[in-house]
């Protein structure tokens, strides 16, 4: 187990006093002659195998490191003590079931939405917006009330052209959570809204009003919509063209290209796949 360490007198200060300043350290006291303590040690080792840097799992073999057990004032085994900043924070004593062990750890391990939020932020830092979309969407599905998750999702919405969705989400942010990040996103939303209605788009829309059956104009407008992430409108235009003329390969190719450009998990992809399937069968 990568995130575990056996405590000795030599590394005691490094682990208990230094490491516990930056992460939680769970110190598990055990002895081979006490089966219940070995059982707890094994349960904790398995439960903490994939927690990353959240909790450092430290074991103390009381047969060889009795002095450390005395320093902690251990009265009996099994015992596990959670340490933060060099001080006991919480602990387990006596034999434990799988349920009681999991319940104890759940209080201190990050929730699934926390892990997803961190992943989404990492992807956004690398400008991988499409990859961040399904991750932060899943976090929002798990907890749709947290402002930090809403703000990241709103950011992704803005960058993928979902202006209406971003606006609705930002309006739901409570006053107490309207920090500098929120203000920055509001500014980005305003700029995105302006860009989404460019003079080129307005000119094409006006031309189409005068010439509503012009396929070339519709394709140009769909392309402009796609460039500013107004993809629902782009797909609507292109699908209607394909629906009207099944031999219109250019419109169909454009439709498929727009769908490919959307991030994984975007509802528009499944929506228009179903529509295309209906046309084919």
VENCOR-V304361 format. One record per helix or strand. SS is the DSSP state (helix for helix, strand for strand). FROM is the first residue (numbers start at 1). TO is the last residue. If there is no record, write none. Layout:
BEGIN
((SS FROM TO) (SS FROM TO))
END
This chain:
BEGIN
((strand 4 6) (helix 12 21) (strand 24 30) (helix 35 47) (strand 55 61) (helix 66 71) (strand 79 84) (strand 87 93) (helix 98 106) (helix 112 125) (helix 129 142) (helix 147 159) (helix 163 171) (helix 175 177) (helix 180 195) (helix 199 210) (helix 215 227) (helix 231 244) (helix 249 261) (helix 267 280))
END
